[in-house]
Amino acid sequence: MAKLVVGYYDGTLGRRCLSRKFLNQATRALRRYHGDAAEQGLRAAMKKVRPYASFFKWTNKVTEKLGIARTLIDSAGGALPLSDLRPGGDPPDVECLRSDGARVAIEVTELTDEEAMSHNVPMMRKTVGQVPLERMKQTKVRDWDKAVFLEAVEERLKAKDTVKLKGGPFEEYVVVLHTDEPMLVHADAVEWLQGCTFTRMGKVTSAYLLFSYDGNGYPYIRLPISA
């Protein structure tokens, strides 16, 4: 069974440095064109975002889920020809159109470790302003392995396969899992999925696992599923 590792969080430091760089660039632009009030609004919004595994998180859920769906579609290029994204009836989170005009439903769900989340979120909020290395020592992250990964993916897929979609009918039902888990990497996931198929999908027609930005792009995997 995979265990929680204490004080090992360097896998996320690069992402947080990137986020801070982006925020500083954005605030300079906001000051230039809109004044200090806009900058203060952006920083206030950022403070509300969950402080752990938060790459895809935002204060508005509708905007967040539309953004995740769009990120996957852009990353997939022509392999996922969907357009005209708009909020769905919740469920689905997003509705869109296939290239032939057929309607497609998309549900977005997070792949994360709840035990690490329940420890890290309150800890990181309580320790704002402390030396970063001291905060790292208090952080717990999941040391993912194949069994835990496959079980977690299957649980998310099964949960989404049972939802009753509103506003149909839809020609396709796509599930997008997204993750910013610091110890879960694309290469390991690809290896663990070899020879695996998630079966007995009654409604889901395709599923994807989207990873946060790695410096070059947004890695993703089309998950193997069958009815």
N, CA and C of each residue as an Amber inpcrd file, in Angstrom:
protein
   681
   0.8530000  -1.2030000   0.0000000   0.0000000   0.0000000   0.0000000
   0.8850000   1.2480000   0.0000000   0.5250000   2.2090000  -0.8270000
   1.3100000   3.4390000  -0.8790000   1.1890000   4.2020000   0.4270000
   2.2560000   4.8720000   0.7930000   2.2820000   5.5700000   2.0750000
   2.4330000   7.0640000   1.8760000   2.1270000   7.8130000   2.9430000
   2.3660000   9.2490000   2.9260000   3.8070000   9.5040000   3.3210000
   4.4680000  10.3660000   2.5910000   5.8500000  10.7230000   2.8670000
   5.8590000  12.1300000   3.4500000   6.5680000  12.3170000   4.5360000
   6.5950000  13.6120000   5.2070000   7.8030000  14.4090000   4.7500000
   7.5920000  15.7030000   4.4710000   8.6950000  16.6140000   4.2060000
   9.3460000  16.4710000   2.8530000   8.6130000  15.9670000   1.8590000
   9.1840000  15.8520000   0.5200000   8.2010000  16.4770000  -0.4540000
   8.4850000  17.7010000  -0.8340000   7.5230000  18.4530000  -1.6300000
   8.1840000  19.1850000  -2.7750000   9.4370000  18.8270000  -3.0890000
  10.1560000  19.5890000  -4.0930000   9.5830000  19.4090000  -5.4830000
   8.7900000  18.3520000  -5.7070000   8.1740000  18.1710000  -7.0090000
   7.2220000  19.2910000  -7.3680000   6.7200000  20.0080000  -6.3840000
   5.7640000  21.0810000  -6.6470000   6.4260000  22.4480000  -6.6550000
   7.6530000  22.5500000  -6.1650000   8.2790000  23.8660000  -6.0670000
   8.3710000  24.5580000  -7.4160000   8.7330000  23.7930000  -8.4610000
   8.8280000  24.3980000  -9.7800000   7.5010000  24.9620000 -10.2370000
   6.4170000  24.2270000  -9.9430000   5.1040000  24.7010000 -10.3410000
   4.7310000  25.9500000  -9.5710000   5.0470000  25.9890000  -8.2820000
   4.6890000  27.1580000  -7.4930000   5.5330000  28.3620000  -7.9070000
   6.8100000  28.1290000  -8.2410000   7.6340000  29.2390000  -8.7290000
   7.0740000  29.7740000 -10.0410000   6.6220000  28.8690000 -10.9090000
   6.0230000  29.2920000 -12.1640000   4.7600000  30.0950000 -11.8970000
   3.9190000  29.6440000 -10.9680000   2.6900000  30.3560000 -10.6500000
   2.9970000  31.7360000 -10.0870000   4.0090000  31.8350000  -9.2290000
   4.3860000  33.1290000  -8.6640000   4.9060000  34.0640000  -9.7520000
   5.6990000  33.5320000 -10.6710000   6.2030000  34.3510000 -11.7770000
   5.0510000  34.8680000 -12.6090000   4.0900000  33.9920000 -12.9060000
   2.9270000  34.4190000 -13.6770000   2.1430000  35.4950000 -12.9410000
   1.9500000  35.3000000 -11.6280000   1.1860000  36.2700000 -10.8460000
   1.8730000  37.6270000 -10.8450000   3.1880000  37.6470000 -10.6960000
   3.9080000  38.9200000 -10.6800000   3.8110000  39.6320000 -12.0270000
   3.9040000  38.8670000 -13.1330000   3.7580000  39.4730000 -14.4500000
   2.3540000  40.0380000 -14.6370000   1.3670000  39.2680000 -14.1690000
  -0.0220000  39.7030000 -14.3150000  -0.2950000  40.9650000 -13.5100000
   0.2600000  41.0290000 -12.3040000  -0.0060000  42.2080000 -11.4720000
   0.6540000  43.4580000 -12.0520000   1.8280000  43.3060000 -12.6600000
   2.4650000  44.4660000 -13.2890000   1.6100000  44.9850000 -14.4500000
   1.0520000  44.0320000 -15.2290000   0.1900000  44.4330000 -16.3390000
  -1.0890000  45.0860000 -15.8340000  -1.6480000  44.5430000 -14.7630000
  -2.8740000  45.1140000 -14.2010000  -2.6350000  46.5210000 -13.6800000
  -1.4980000  46.7310000 -13.0210000  -1.1630000  48.0730000 -12.5340000
  -1.0790000  49.0700000 -13.6990000  -0.4580000  48.5970000 -14.7880000
  -0.2220000  49.4910000 -15.9210000  -1.5390000  49.9300000 -16.5720000
  -2.4680000  48.9640000 -16.6990000  -3.6710000  49.2650000 -17.4680000
  -4.9040000  49.5470000 -16.6070000  -4.9230000  49.0500000 -15.3730000
  -6.1390000  49.1740000 -14.5700000  -5.9130000  49.7600000 -13.1810000
  -4.6690000  49.9710000 -12.7710000  -4.4150000  50.5400000 -11.4600000
  -4.3190000  49.4800000 -10.3770000  -4.0650000  49.9410000  -9.1490000
  -3.8140000  49.0340000  -8.0360000  -5.0370000  48.2330000  -7.6130000
  -6.2410000  48.7310000  -7.8410000  -7.4460000  48.0330000  -7.3910000
  -7.5680000  46.6700000  -8.0620000  -7.2750000  46.5890000  -9.3630000
  -7.3520000  45.3170000 -10.0740000  -6.3180000  44.3310000  -9.5420000
  -5.1200000  44.8380000  -9.2560000  -4.0750000  43.9780000  -8.6890000
  -4.5180000  43.4180000  -7.3500000  -5.0860000  44.2600000  -6.5090000
  -5.5490000  43.8110000  -5.2010000  -6.6510000  42.7640000  -5.3320000
  -7.5130000  42.9410000  -6.3280000  -8.5700000  41.9580000  -6.5560000
  -8.0140000  40.6140000  -6.9680000  -6.9950000  40.6280000  -7.8390000
  -6.3710000  39.3780000  -8.2710000  -5.7000000  38.6750000  -7.1010000
  -4.9600000  39.4220000  -6.2900000  -4.2850000  38.8060000  -5.1540000
  -5.2930000  38.2780000  -4.1250000  -6.3970000  38.9840000  -3.9350000
  -7.4290000  38.5060000  -3.0080000  -8.0300000  37.2070000  -3.5110000
  -8.2450000  37.1100000  -4.8260000  -8.7790000  35.8670000  -5.3930000
  -7.7970000  34.7250000  -5.2330000  -6.4940000  34.9910000  -5.4580000
  -5.4870000  33.9440000  -5.3350000  -5.4150000  33.3970000  -3.9170000
  -5.6680000  34.2490000  -2.9240000  -5.6280000  33.7920000  -1.5300000
  -6.7370000  32.8040000  -1.2140000  -7.8110000  32.8270000  -1.9960000
  -8.9340000  31.9210000  -1.7630000  -8.7210000  30.5580000  -2.4000000
  -7.7340000  30.4730000  -3.3000000  -7.4710000  29.2090000  -3.9730000
  -6.8000000  28.2380000  -3.0140000  -7.1970000  26.9930000  -3.0710000
  -6.6160000  25.9610000  -2.2110000  -5.0850000  25.9400000  -2.3450000
  -4.3410000  25.9020000  -1.2360000  -2.8890000  26.0590000  -1.3140000
  -2.1080000  24.7800000  -1.6090000  -2.7710000  23.6600000  -1.8610000
  -2.0540000  22.4040000  -2.1350000  -2.6170000  21.7750000  -3.4100000
  -1.7280000  21.2790000  -4.2730000  -2.1310000  20.6260000  -5.5210000
  -3.1560000  21.4790000  -6.2570000  -2.8250000  22.7490000  -6.4160000
  -3.8250000  23.7400000  -6.8030000  -3.6640000  24.2790000  -8.2210000
  -2.8750000  23.6120000  -9.0490000  -2.5850000  24.1740000 -10.3700000
  -3.8550000  24.4920000 -11.1480000  -4.8420000  23.6000000 -11.1130000
  -6.0620000  23.7840000 -11.8960000  -7.1730000  24.4880000 -11.1220000
  -6.9350000  24.8100000  -9.8490000  -8.0120000  25.3360000  -9.0180000
  -8.2350000  26.8280000  -9.2590000  -9.5060000  27.2400000  -9.1280000
  -9.8450000  28.6520000  -9.2040000 -11.0430000  28.8990000  -8.3050000
 -11.3460000  30.1660000  -8.0660000 -12.4110000  30.4940000  -7.1170000
 -13.7980000  30.2540000  -7.6990000 -13.9130000  30.2520000  -9.0100000
 -15.1910000  30.0280000  -9.6730000 -15.1820000  28.6410000 -10.3120000
 -16.0550000  27.7550000  -9.8560000 -16.0470000  26.3670000 -10.3200000
 -16.3960000  26.2470000 -11.7970000 -17.3210000  27.0630000 -12.2650000
 -17.7040000  26.9930000 -13.6730000 -16.5140000  27.3600000 -14.5630000
 -15.8460000  28.4600000 -14.2240000 -14.6640000  28.8760000 -14.9710000
 -13.5630000  27.8270000 -14.8880000 -13.3770000  27.2710000 -13.7030000
 -12.3440000  26.2530000 -13.4980000 -12.5580000  25.0490000 -14.4070000
 -13.7780000  24.5320000 -14.4420000 -14.0360000  23.3080000 -15.2020000
 -14.0370000  23.5540000 -16.7050000 -14.5250000  24.7010000 -17.1150000
 -14.4090000  25.0570000 -18.5240000 -12.9410000  25.1610000 -18.9350000
 -12.1260000  25.7490000 -18.0670000 -10.7050000  25.8940000 -18.3570000
  -9.9870000  24.5630000 -18.4570000 -10.3330000  23.6280000 -17.5800000
  -9.7030000  22.3030000 -17.6200000 -10.0780000  21.5720000 -18.9070000
 -11.3670000  21.6190000 -19.2700000 -11.8040000  20.9790000 -20.5100000
 -11.1000000  21.5900000 -21.7120000 -10.9990000  22.9170000 -21.7370000
 -10.3280000  23.5930000 -22.8460000  -8.8490000  23.2380000 -22.9060000
  -8.2050000  23.1270000 -21.7480000  -6.7870000  22.7660000 -21.7070000
  -6.5590000  21.3900000 -22.3120000  -7.4210000  20.4280000 -21.9800000
  -7.2890000  19.0860000 -22.5520000  -7.4760000  19.1230000 -24.0620000
  -8.5170000  19.8040000 -24.5270000  -8.7990000  19.8570000 -25.9630000
  -7.6490000  20.5040000 -26.7170000  -7.1140000  21.5970000 -26.1820000
  -5.9770000  22.2580000 -26.8280000  -4.7430000  21.3670000 -26.8400000
  -4.5260000  20.6290000 -25.7420000  -3.3580000  19.7530000 -25.6580000
  -3.4710000  18.5760000 -26.6220000  -4.7030000  18.0870000 -26.8070000
  -4.9180000  16.9300000 -27.6820000  -4.8780000  17.3060000 -29.1570000
  -5.0580000  18.5870000 -29.4630000  -5.0500000  18.9990000 -30.8590000
  -6.1910000  18.3390000 -31.6280000  -5.8900000  17.8420000 -32.8030000
  -6.9110000  17.2130000 -33.6410000  -7.4140000  15.8910000 -33.1250000
  -6.7600000  15.3220000 -32.1210000  -7.2000000  14.0310000 -31.5750000
  -8.4990000  14.1490000 -30.7910000  -8.8750000  15.3610000 -30.4170000
 -10.1110000  15.5810000 -29.6700000 -10.7990000  16.8140000 -30.2660000
 -11.4530000  16.6460000 -31.4220000 -12.0130000  17.7930000 -32.1550000
 -13.3410000  18.2650000 -31.5790000 -13.2750000  18.9880000 -30.4700000
 -14.4720000  19.5140000 -29.8120000 -14.3980000  21.0340000 -29.7830000
 -15.5620000  21.6830000 -29.8890000 -15.5970000  23.1420000 -29.9280000
 -16.8780000  23.6510000 -29.2860000 -17.0200000  24.9700000 -29.2540000
 -18.2160000  25.6220000 -28.7030000 -18.4900000  25.1880000 -27.2670000
 -17.4690000  25.2430000 -26.4320000 -17.6340000  24.8470000 -25.0320000
 -18.4960000  25.8560000 -24.2830000 -19.3510000  25.3460000 -23.4180000
 -20.2060000  26.1890000 -22.5840000 -20.5740000  25.4060000 -21.3330000
 -20.9850000  26.0890000 -20.2640000 -21.3870000  25.3730000 -19.0440000
 -22.5570000  24.4430000 -19.3130000 -22.5120000  23.2650000 -18.6890000
 -23.5940000  22.3010000 -18.8420000 -24.6210000  22.4240000 -17.7300000
 -25.4890000  21.4330000 -17.6530000 -26.5680000  21.4480000 -16.6620000
 -26.1690000  20.9750000 -15.2970000 -24.8940000  20.6110000 -15.1360000
 -24.3050000  20.1900000 -13.8540000 -25.1220000  19.1030000 -13.1390000
 -24.9920000  17.8740000 -13.5520000 -24.1230000  17.4100000 -14.6430000
 -24.8140000  17.5150000 -16.0130000 -24.0030000  17.6390000 -17.0810000
 -22.5420000  17.6590000 -17.1060000 -21.9710000  19.0360000 -16.7510000
 -20.6770000  19.0560000 -16.4500000 -20.0000000  20.3220000 -16.1650000
 -19.9040000  21.1890000 -17.4070000 -19.6770000  20.5380000 -18.5460000
 -19.4480000  21.2540000 -19.8060000 -20.2180000  20.5610000 -20.9220000
 -20.7650000  21.3500000 -21.8270000 -21.3280000  20.8510000 -23.0730000
 -20.5190000  21.4170000 -24.2230000 -20.4140000  20.6410000 -25.3070000
 -19.6940000  21.1360000 -26.4800000 -20.1780000  20.3930000 -27.7120000
 -19.5890000  20.7030000 -28.8490000 -19.9840000  20.0910000 -30.1100000
 -18.8140000  19.3590000 -30.7400000 -19.1140000  18.2140000 -31.3130000
 -18.1410000  17.4730000 -32.0980000 -18.0170000  18.1260000 -33.4780000
 -17.0230000  17.7510000 -34.2440000 -16.8180000  18.3710000 -35.5530000
 -17.9800000  18.1240000 -36.5050000 -18.7530000  17.0580000 -36.2800000
 -19.9140000  16.7820000 -37.1220000 -21.1970000  17.4030000 -36.5790000
 -21.0660000  18.2170000 -35.5070000 -22.2240000  18.8870000 -34.9350000
 -22.9090000  18.1350000 -33.8160000 -22.4870000  16.9130000 -33.5310000
 -23.1080000  16.1270000 -32.4660000 -22.7710000  16.7190000 -31.1000000
 -23.7080000  16.6120000 -30.1690000 -23.5260000  17.1750000 -28.8320000
 -22.7260000  16.2140000 -27.9610000 -21.8280000  16.7890000 -27.1480000
 -20.9480000  16.0050000 -26.2720000 -21.0310000  16.5690000 -24.8630000
 -21.1420000  15.6870000 -23.8890000 -21.1370000  16.0640000 -22.4760000
 -19.7670000  15.7740000 -21.8790000 -19.2880000  16.6760000 -21.0210000
 -17.9990000  16.4880000 -20.3550000 -18.1820000  16.6710000 -18.8530000
 -17.7090000  15.6980000 -18.0940000 -17.6310000  15.8340000 -16.6470000
 -16.1630000  15.9290000 -16.2490000 -15.8520000  16.8460000 -15.3440000
 -14.4830000  17.0910000 -14.8850000 -14.3820000  16.6820000 -13.4290000
 -13.3490000  15.9080000 -13.0930000 -13.1790000  15.4560000 -11.7140000
 -11.6980000  15.3830000 -11.3750000 -11.3800000  15.5640000 -10.1040000
  -9.9750000  15.6270000  -9.6740000  -9.4860000  14.2770000  -9.1700000
  -8.2570000  13.9500000  -9.5400000  -7.5770000  12.7710000  -8.9970000
  -6.5560000  13.2660000  -7.9840000  -6.8410000  13.0460000  -6.7110000
  -5.9590000  13.5350000  -5.6620000  -6.0500000  12.6180000  -4.4630000
  -5.1240000  12.7630000  -3.5440000  -5.1320000  11.9580000  -2.3260000
  -5.7860000  12.7590000  -1.2010000  -6.9180000  12.2740000  -0.7120000
  -7.6820000  13.0210000   0.2760000  -6.9620000  13.1110000   1.6240000
  -6.2040000  12.0810000   1.9900000  -5.4910000  12.1130000   3.2690000
  -4.4260000  13.2120000   3.2620000  -3.6540000  13.2700000   2.1760000
  -2.6470000  14.3320000   2.0630000  -3.3130000  15.6990000   2.0020000
  -4.4200000  15.7790000   1.2850000  -5.1350000  17.0450000   1.1580000
  -5.6230000  17.5460000   2.5110000  -6.2240000  16.6640000   3.3100000
  -6.7910000  17.0720000   4.5960000  -5.7130000  17.5210000   5.5760000
  -4.4870000  17.0230000   5.4090000  -3.3730000  17.4620000   6.2600000
  -2.7530000  18.7630000   5.7450000  -2.4970000  18.8230000   4.4330000
  -1.6910000  19.9140000   3.8900000  -2.4220000  21.2430000   3.7890000
  -3.7000000  21.2160000   3.4430000  -4.4180000  22.4800000   3.2450000
  -4.4480000  23.3090000   4.5290000  -4.9330000  22.7610000   5.6740000
  -4.9120000  23.5820000   6.8920000  -3.5050000  23.9210000   7.3680000
  -2.5660000  22.9850000   7.1980000  -1.1970000  23.2520000   7.6170000
  -0.6030000  24.4200000   6.8420000  -0.7940000  24.4410000   5.5370000
  -0.1980000  25.4800000   4.7080000  -0.8510000  26.8390000   4.9570000
  -2.1320000  26.8460000   5.2980000  -2.7930000  28.1100000   5.6090000
  -2.3420000  28.6560000   6.9600000  -2.0310000  27.7640000   7.8840000
  -1.5910000  28.2040000   9.2130000  -0.1480000  28.6720000   9.2140000
   0.6400000  28.2170000   8.2440000   2.0780000  28.4960000   8.2800000
   2.5020000  29.5330000   7.2370000   1.5590000  30.3020000   6.7110000
   1.9000000  31.3580000   5.7530000   2.9080000  32.3230000   6.3960000
   3.9790000  32.6200000   5.6900000   4.9990000  33.5190000   6.1990000
   6.1880000  32.8180000   6.8170000   6.0530000  31.5120000   7.0890000
   7.1860000  30.7820000   7.6430000   8.2300000  30.5010000   6.5640000
   9.4140000  30.1340000   6.9930000  10.4930000  29.7850000   6.0660000
  10.0340000  28.6070000   5.1990000  10.1600000  28.7050000   3.8680000
   9.6680000  27.6400000   2.9910000  10.1730000  26.2490000   3.3300000
  11.4610000  26.1330000   3.6820000  11.9980000  24.8130000   4.0150000
  11.3440000  24.2330000   5.2600000  10.9910000  25.0780000   6.2140000
  10.3020000  24.5870000   7.4130000   8.9000000  24.1100000   7.0770000
   8.2420000  24.8050000   6.1490000   6.9170000  24.3790000   5.7220000
   6.9960000  23.0440000   4.9850000   8.0290000  22.8810000   4.1720000
   8.1940000  21.6300000   3.4330000   8.3080000  20.4350000   4.3660000
   8.9860000  20.6320000   5.5100000   9.1740000  19.5290000   6.4570000
   7.8540000  19.0450000   7.0420000   6.8380000  19.9050000   7.0320000
   5.5450000  19.5400000   7.5950000   4.5710000  19.0010000   6.5520000
   4.9810000  19.0240000   5.2840000   4.1030000  18.6110000   4.2000000
   4.1160000  17.0970000   4.0360000   2.9480000  16.5430000   3.7450000
   2.8290000  15.1170000   3.4540000   2.3420000  14.9380000   2.0230000
   2.9560000  14.0230000   1.3070000   2.5200000  13.7260000  -0.0560000
   2.3930000  12.2220000  -0.2220000   1.4960000  11.8000000  -1.0960000
   1.2910000  10.3810000  -1.3600000   2.4100000   9.8230000  -2.2280000
   2.9840000   8.7420000  -1.7760000   3.9710000   8.0170000  -2.5740000
   3.1950000   7.0100000  -3.4250000   2.7820000   7.4360000  -4.6050000
   1.8860000   6.6400000  -5.4360000   2.5600000   5.3720000  -5.9450000
   1.7790000   4.3130000  -6.0360000   2.2300000   3.1040000  -6.7100000
   1.1280000   2.6410000  -7.6530000   1.3690000   1.5660000  -8.3750000
   0.4310000   1.1250000  -9.4080000  -0.9330000   0.7850000  -8.8400000
  -0.9640000   0.0250000  -7.7570000  -2.2440000  -0.4290000  -7.2030000
  -3.0950000   0.7450000  -6.7360000  -2.4830000   1.6680000  -6.0160000
  -3.2230000   2.8260000  -5.5020000  -3.6970000   3.7020000  -6.6580000
  -2.8480000   3.8840000  -7.6530000  -3.2120000   4.7060000  -8.8070000
  -4.4020000   4.1140000  -9.5520000  -4.3370000   2.8270000  -9.8890000
  -5.4240000   2.2080000 -10.6450000  -6.7280000   2.2050000  -9.8550000
  -6.6390000   1.9650000  -8.5660000  -7.8400000   1.9870000  -7.7290000
  -8.4650000   3.3790000  -7.7040000  -7.6300000   4.4080000  -7.5910000
  -8.1350000   5.7800000  -7.5400000  -8.7810000   6.1860000  -8.8610000
  -8.1590000   5.8380000  -9.9770000  -8.7260000   6.1540000 -11.2860000
 -10.0610000   5.4400000 -11.4690000 -10.0920000   4.1670000 -11.1300000
 -11.3350000   3.3950000 -11.2950000 -12.4620000   3.9690000 -10.4400000
 -12.1450000   4.3780000  -9.2200000 -13.1720000   4.9540000  -8.3430000
 -13.7670000   6.2130000  -8.9610000 -12.9300000   7.0790000  -9.5180000
 -13.4190000   8.3140000 -10.1340000 -14.2660000   8.0070000 -11.3710000
 -13.8330000   7.0540000 -12.1890000 -14.5830000   6.7030000 -13.3880000
 -15.9370000   6.0950000 -13.0390000 -15.9430000   5.1920000 -12.0710000
 -17.2040000   4.5570000 -11.6680000 -18.1800000   5.5930000 -11.1140000
 -17.6700000   6.5340000 -10.3250000 -18.5390000   7.5650000  -9.7640000
 -19.1640000   8.4090000 -10.8730000 -18.3910000   8.7570000 -11.8840000
 -18.9170000   9.5730000 -12.9720000 -19.8100000   8.7770000 -13.9130000
 -19.6380000   7.4730000 -13.9450000 -20.4670000   6.6430000 -14.8110000
 -21.9010000   6.5240000 -14.2880000 -22.1160000   6.8700000 -13.0250000
 -23.4440000   6.7350000 -12.4340000 -24.2590000   8.0200000 -12.4650000
 -23.6710000   9.1360000 -12.8850000 -24.3930000  10.4070000 -12.8390000
 -25.4880000  10.4460000 -13.9040000 -26.5310000  11.1790000 -13.6070000
 -27.6290000  11.3660000 -14.5430000 -27.4520000  12.7090000 -15.2330000
 -27.0920000  12.6610000 -16.4990000 -26.8160000  13.8790000 -17.2520000
 -28.1030000  14.6310000 -17.5680000 -28.0310000  15.9460000 -17.4620000
 -29.1740000  16.8020000 -17.7610000 -29.0080000  17.4380000 -19.1400000
 -30.1330000  17.6850000 -19.7830000 -30.0980000  18.4340000 -21.0390000
 -29.7390000  17.6290000 -22.2660000 -29.7550000  16.2940000 -22.1680000
 -29.4080000  15.4580000 -23.3080000 -30.4620000  15.5130000 -24.4040000
 -30.3540000  14.6280000 -25.4030000 -29.3790000  13.5360000 -25.4650000
 -27.9980000  13.9930000 -25.9570000 -26.9610000  13.2180000 -25.5850000
 -25.5990000  13.4720000 -26.0040000 -25.0680000  12.2640000 -26.7690000
 -24.3410000  12.5350000 -27.8100000 -23.7410000  11.4440000 -28.5840000
 -22.5380000  10.8340000 -27.8730000 -21.8380000  11.6580000 -27.0650000
 -20.6750000  11.1720000 -26.3250000 -20.7040000  11.7330000 -24.9090000
 -20.0970000  10.9770000 -24.0230000 -19.9370000  11.4110000 -22.6340000
 -18.4710000  11.2160000 -22.2620000 -17.7650000  12.3360000 -22.0970000
 -16.3260000  12.3210000 -21.8330000 -16.0690000  12.6850000 -20.3750000
 -15.2120000  11.9230000 -19.7190000 -14.7950000  12.2320000 -18.3550000
 -13.3400000  12.6700000 -18.3770000 -13.0570000  13.8070000 -17.7540000
 -11.6970000  14.3390000 -17.6750000 -11.2470000  14.3100000 -16.2230000
 -10.2670000  13.4830000 -15.9200000  -9.6130000  13.5000000 -14.6150000
  -8.4190000  14.4410000 -14.7200000  -8.2460000  15.2890000 -13.7360000
  -7.0750000  16.1690000 -13.7310000  -6.3360000  16.0050000 -12.4140000
  -5.0250000  16.2040000 -12.4450000  -4.2390000  16.0210000 -11.2330000
  -3.0570000  16.9740000 -11.1780000  -2.7570000  17.4120000  -9.9650000
  -1.5550000  18.1940000  -9.6810000  -0.8160000  17.5390000  -8.5150000
  -1.0280000  16.2330000  -8.3340000  -0.3460000  15.4990000  -7.2740000
   1.1710000  15.5460000  -7.5120000   1.9630000  16.0120000  -6.5400000
   3.3950000  16.2250000  -6.7770000   4.1940000  14.9630000  -7.0250000
   3.7210000  13.7990000  -6.5280000   4.4690000  12.5550000  -6.7120000
   3.8470000  11.6420000  -7.7560000   2.8500000  12.1330000  -8.4760000
   2.2240000  11.3570000  -9.5410000   2.6400000  11.9660000 -10.8740000
   3.4370000  11.2200000 -11.6210000   3.9960000  11.7710000 -12.8550000
   3.4820000  10.9930000 -14.0660000   3.5020000  11.6630000 -15.1950000
   2.9630000  11.1260000 -16.4320000   3.6190000   9.8090000 -16.8270000
   4.9380000   9.7400000 -16.7530000   5.6480000   8.5350000 -17.1960000
   5.2400000   7.3160000 -16.3740000   5.1180000   7.4690000 -15.0660000
   4.6820000   6.3520000 -14.2170000   3.2670000   5.9180000 -14.5700000
   2.3850000   6.8830000 -14.7730000   0.9910000   6.5550000 -15.1000000
   0.9030000   5.7740000 -16.4120000   1.6850000   6.1850000 -17.4070000
   1.6940000   5.4680000 -18.6830000   2.1140000   4.0170000 -18.4720000
   3.1530000   3.8130000 -17.6820000   3.6440000   2.4550000 -17.4150000
   2.5980000   1.6270000 -16.6700000   1.9810000   2.2100000 -15.6530000
   1.0100000   1.4780000 -14.8410000  -0.2440000   1.1060000 -15.6150000
  -0.5550000   1.8520000 -16.6390000  -1.7710000   1.5870000 -17.4200000
  -1.5700000   0.5430000 -18.5160000  -0.3360000   0.1220000 -18.7300000
  -0.0780000  -0.8780000 -19.7530000  -0.8530000  -2.1650000 -19.4560000
  -1.6280000  -2.6270000 -20.4350000  -2.3860000  -3.8660000 -20.2830000
  -3.6280000  -3.7460000 -19.4170000  -3.9690000  -2.5330000 -19.0090000
  -5.1160000  -2.3340000 -18.1140000  -6.2930000  -1.7520000 -18.9020000
  -7.5080000  -2.1930000 -18.5730000  -8.7280000  -1.6080000 -19.1270000
  -9.7450000  -1.4540000 -18.0120000 -10.3490000  -0.2870000 -17.9300000
 -11.4080000  -0.0470000 -16.9490000 -12.7300000  -0.4400000 -17.5990000
 -13.3260000  -1.5090000 -17.0750000 -14.4580000  -2.1360000 -17.7380000
 -15.7930000  -1.7370000 -17.1050000 -16.8560000  -2.2100000 -17.7530000
 -18.2380000  -2.0310000 -17.2970000 -18.6240000  -0.5510000 -17.2160000
 -18.1870000   0.2160000 -18.2010000 -18.6260000   1.5990000 -18.3020000
 -19.9600000   1.6300000 -19.0520000 -21.0120000   2.0220000 -18.3690000
 -22.3250000   2.0160000 -18.9910000 -22.6490000   3.2880000 -19.7500000
 -22.0850000   4.4280000 -19.3100000 -22.3970000   5.7160000 -19.9220000
 -21.1680000   6.4080000 -20.5020000 -20.0520000   6.3060000 -19.8240000
 -18.8360000   7.0000000 -20.2560000 -18.3390000   6.4010000 -21.5680000
 -18.1370000   7.2410000 -22.5760000 -17.6460000   6.7540000 -23.8610000
 -16.1430000   6.9510000 -24.0430000 -15.5660000   7.9180000 -23.3430000
 -14.1100000   8.0950000 -23.3660000 -13.6870000   8.8490000 -22.1060000
 -12.4270000   8.6660000 -21.7260000 -11.9290000   9.2880000 -20.4980000
 -10.4610000   9.6440000 -20.6660000 -10.0620000  10.7220000 -19.9840000
  -8.6920000  11.2310000 -20.0980000  -8.1700000  11.6070000 -18.7200000
  -6.8540000  11.4920000 -18.5690000  -6.1720000  11.9640000 -17.3740000
  -5.2410000  13.0940000 -17.7940000  -5.4790000  14.2880000 -17.2430000
  -4.7190000  15.4890000 -17.6010000  -3.8130000  15.8880000 -16.4480000
  -2.5350000  16.1030000 -16.7500000  -1.5540000  16.5110000 -15.7480000
  -1.3100000  18.0130000 -15.8470000  -0.8750000  18.6030000 -14.7360000
  -0.5670000  20.0230000 -14.7330000   0.6880000  20.3110000 -15.5680000
   0.8940000  21.5720000 -15.8340000   1.9530000  22.0230000 -16.7260000
   3.3210000  21.5220000 -16.2610000   4.1120000  20.9640000 -17.1890000
   5.4070000  20.3850000 -16.8280000   6.5940000  21.1730000 -17.3650000
   6.3500000  22.3760000 -17.8560000   7.4200000  23.1750000 -18.4410000
   7.3820000  23.1950000 -19.9520000   6.7590000  22.1870000 -20.5440000
   6.6390000  22.1010000 -22.0010000   5.1930000  22.0850000 -22.4770000
   4.3110000  21.6530000 -21.6300000   2.9130000  21.5340000 -22.0110000
   2.1330000  20.8220000 -20.9240000   0.9550000  20.3340000 -21.3040000
   0.0810000  19.6250000 -20.3720000  -0.0120000  18.1640000 -20.8070000
   0.7700000  17.2690000 -20.2020000   0.6970000  15.8580000 -20.5880000
  -0.6970000  15.2940000 -20.2950000  -1.1250000  14.3780000 -21.1260000
  -2.4100000  13.7250000 -20.8740000  -2.3440000  12.2870000 -21.3660000
  -3.2740000  11.4890000 -20.8890000  -3.3800000  10.0890000 -21.2960000
  -4.8510000   9.8040000 -21.5970000  -5.1080000   9.1540000 -22.7060000
  -6.4600000   8.6290000 -22.9370000  -6.5660000   7.3140000 -22.1870000
  -7.4980000   7.2500000 -21.2480000  -7.6290000   6.0810000 -20.4020000
  -8.3520000   4.9500000 -21.1540000  -7.8660000   3.7220000 -21.0070000
  -8.4950000   2.5930000 -21.6970000  -9.7620000   2.1480000 -20.9680000
 -10.9130000   2.3010000 -21.6110000 -12.1780000   1.8970000 -20.9980000
 -12.9470000   1.0150000 -21.9640000 -13.9130000   0.2700000 -21.4300000
 -14.7900000  -0.5440000 -22.2770000 -16.1320000  -0.7080000 -21.5610000
 -17.1480000  -1.0720000 -22.3240000 -18.4930000  -1.2710000 -21.7680000
 -18.5360000  -2.5690000 -20.9600000
